[in-house]
Amino acid sequence: MRFTRLGKQAAAVATAAIVASALGAGPAQAAGKKPLKTKSLAAVLTADKKGFDHNGHDYDILAAAVKAVLKAKPGSKVGVLADGKVALTAFLPNDRAFQLLVKDITKSKKLPGEKKAFTAVAGLGINTVESVLLYHVVPGATITKKAALKSDNAKLATAAGSKIKVNVYGPRWHKRISLIDADRSDRNPRINRFDINKGNRQIGHGIDRVLRPINLP
């Protein structure tokens, strides 16, 4: 993934935020622009009360995973997603992304249902789930679609302490973005929905695969 100066600055801010453990410090508001609001991404993710369904394009499994981590570990850094005062960018795997992950790691021939996929993910252990979730969060920077599409090849420091790389590709009239993770054997996640919770300090972008912090066989 590629980010120009803007992306590099965002990565630097995120790295500083992790090193200093200052997840609550948001970036300065640009002159002449409205201040960003403080609705959290957790509020967005948990707004749908229907739970597991057959819609692979929403975020039921992700929301359940966040709730499970915070229930088991109330002091987890994942809790930053519920603090709208903290500036961050999160890449949000949809339900189909988690179903594909479970299909891969279980060597199944078909996709599991959402509830079964969540059970399999939870079965990896709460610490593993926590690490995977934090690998999807870039603290300290509110990166919109407009900013991202002007960037290329940036390395973004995640709340897990490791980095993901941005790849902007395609013709200039239809630019797309994929995220290069630590797994070299699987297709990289692609952003398929931009600017979730736009106008707030916390912004999300939907992705069609789960970012993998390790190289799976």
C-alpha positions in Angstrom: 0.0 0.0 0.0 1.3 3.4 -0.8 1.1 6.7 1.0 2.8 9.9 0.0 3.9 12.5 2.6 0.5 12.6 4.1 0.5 8.8 4.7 4.0 8.9 6.1 3.0 11.6 8.5 0.0 9.6 9.6 2.2 6.5 10.1 4.6 8.6 12.2 1.8 9.9 14.3 0.5 6.4 14.9 4.0 5.1 15.8 4.5 7.9 18.3 1.1 7.2 19.8 1.9 3.6 20.4 5.4 4.2 21.8 4.1 6.9 24.1 0.9 4.8 25.0 -1.0 8.0 24.2 -3.9 6.6 22.3 -6.1 9.5 23.5 -4.2 12.2 21.7 -5.9 13.2 18.4 -4.3 15.2 15.6 -4.7 18.9 15.5 -7.7 20.2 13.5 -6.8 21.9 10.3 -7.6 25.6 10.2 -10.9 26.5 8.7 -12.4 23.0 9.0 -15.1 21.9 11.4 -13.9 20.0 14.4 -14.3 16.3 14.1 -17.1 14.8 16.3 -16.6 12.1 18.8 -19.0 9.2 17.9 -17.0 6.0 18.4 -16.7 3.2 15.9 -17.9 0.8 18.6 -21.2 2.7 18.6 -21.5 2.2 14.9 -20.6 -1.5 15.0 -23.0 -2.3 17.8 -25.9 -0.3 16.4 -27.3 -3.4 14.6 -29.0 -5.4 17.3 -30.1 -8.3 15.1 -26.9 -10.3 15.6 -25.7 -13.0 13.3 -27.6 -13.2 10.0 -27.0 -14.2 6.4 -25.7 -10.8 5.3 -22.0 -11.2 4.7 -21.5 -7.5 4.0 -22.1 -6.2 7.5 -20.0 -6.6 10.7 -21.8 -8.9 13.1 -18.7 -11.2 13.7 -16.4 -8.2 14.2 -18.8 -6.6 16.7 -19.1 -9.9 18.6 -15.3 -10.3 18.7 -14.8 -6.8 20.1 -17.5 -7.5 22.8 -15.9 -10.8 23.7 -12.4 -9.3 24.2 -13.7 -6.4 26.3 -15.8 -8.8 28.4 -12.7 -11.0 29.1 -10.2 -8.2 29.3 -11.9 -4.9 30.3 -8.6 -3.1 30.2 -7.7 -4.2 26.7 -6.5 -1.6 24.1 -9.4 -2.8 22.0 -11.5 -0.5 24.2 -10.1 2.5 22.3 -12.8 1.7 19.7 -15.4 2.8 22.2 -13.7 6.1 23.1 -14.7 8.5 20.4 -12.3 11.2 21.6 -9.4 9.1 20.4 -8.4 9.6 16.8 -7.9 6.4 14.8 -8.4 4.6 11.6 -9.7 1.1 11.7 -10.0 -1.5 8.9 -13.1 -3.5 9.4 -13.4 -7.0 8.1 -17.0 -7.9 7.1 -18.7 -11.1 8.0 -17.7 -12.8 4.8 -14.1 -11.9 5.5 -14.2 -13.8 8.8 -16.0 -16.7 7.2 -13.3 -17.0 4.6 -10.6 -16.9 7.3 -12.3 -19.8 9.2 -12.7 -21.7 5.9 -8.9 -21.4 5.3 -7.7 -22.3 8.8 -10.1 -25.3 9.1 -9.5 -26.4 5.5 -13.2 -26.6 5.0 -14.8 -26.9 1.6 -17.6 -24.5 2.3 -18.2 -21.3 4.2 -19.4 -21.6 7.8 -22.4 -19.7 9.0 -21.8 -16.5 10.9 -22.3 -18.0 14.4 -20.1 -21.0 13.6 -17.4 -18.7 12.2 -17.5 -16.6 15.3 -17.2 -19.7 17.5 -14.2 -20.8 15.5 -12.6 -17.4 15.8 -13.2 -17.2 19.6 -11.7 -20.7 19.8 -8.4 -19.3 18.8 -8.1 -17.8 22.3 -9.0 -14.4 23.6 -5.4 -13.1 23.4 -5.2 -14.2 19.7 -8.5 -12.5 18.9 -7.3 -9.3 20.7 -4.0 -9.3 18.7 -5.8 -9.7 15.4 -8.3 -6.9 16.2 -5.5 -4.5 17.3 -3.7 -5.3 14.0 -6.7 -3.6 12.2 -6.4 -0.3 14.2 -4.1 2.6 13.3 -4.2 5.0 16.3 -3.5 8.7 16.1 -4.7 9.4 12.6 -8.1 9.9 10.9 -7.4 8.8 7.4 -10.2 9.5 5.0 -10.7 7.9 1.5 -9.6 11.2 -0.1 -6.3 11.1 1.9 -5.8 7.4 1.3 -6.2 7.6 -2.5 -3.6 10.3 -2.7 -1.1 8.0 -0.9 0.9 5.0 -1.9 3.4 2.6 -0.4 3.0 3.9 3.2 3.6 1.6 6.2 1.1 2.2 8.9 1.9 1.3 12.5 -1.0 -0.6 14.1 -2.0 -0.8 17.7 -0.7 -4.4 17.7 2.8 -2.9 17.4 3.4 -4.2 13.8 2.8 -2.6 10.4 0.6 -2.9 7.4 1.5 -1.5 4.0 -0.9 0.4 1.7 -1.1 -0.3 -2.0 -3.0 2.1 -4.2 -3.6 0.6 -7.7 -5.8 0.8 -10.8 -6.4 3.6 -13.4 -6.6 7.1 -12.1 -10.3 7.3 -12.7 -11.0 4.2 -10.6 -8.2 3.9 -7.9 -8.5 1.0 -5.5 -6.7 0.2 -2.3 -5.4 -3.1 -0.9 -3.6 -3.7 2.4 -0.4 -5.8 2.6 -0.2 -7.8 5.8 2.2 -10.4 7.2 0.7 -13.3 5.3 2.5 -13.8 2.0 0.4 -16.8 0.8 -3.1 -15.4 0.8 -4.7 -12.6 -1.3 -4.4 -9.2 0.4 -7.5 -7.6 1.8 -9.1 -4.9 -0.3 -11.1 -1.9 0.9 -14.6 -2.3 -0.3 -16.3 0.4 1.8 -14.9 3.8 2.7 -15.4 6.4 5.3 -17.6 4.6 7.9 -18.3 7.1 10.6 -17.0 10.0 8.5 -16.9 13.4 10.3 -15.7 11.8 13.5 -12.3 11.3 15.0 -12.7 7.6 14.5 -13.1 6.5 10.9 -13.4 3.0 9.5 -13.0 1.4 6.1 -14.5 -2.0 5.3 -12.3 -4.8 4.0 -13.1 -8.1 2.3 -10.5 -10.2 4.1 -9.1 -10.3 7.6 -5.7 -8.8 8.0 -3.3 -11.6 9.1 -0.5 -10.6 11.6 1.4 -13.9 10.9 2.2 -15.8 7.7 -0.3 -18.7 7.7 0.6 -21.9 5.8 
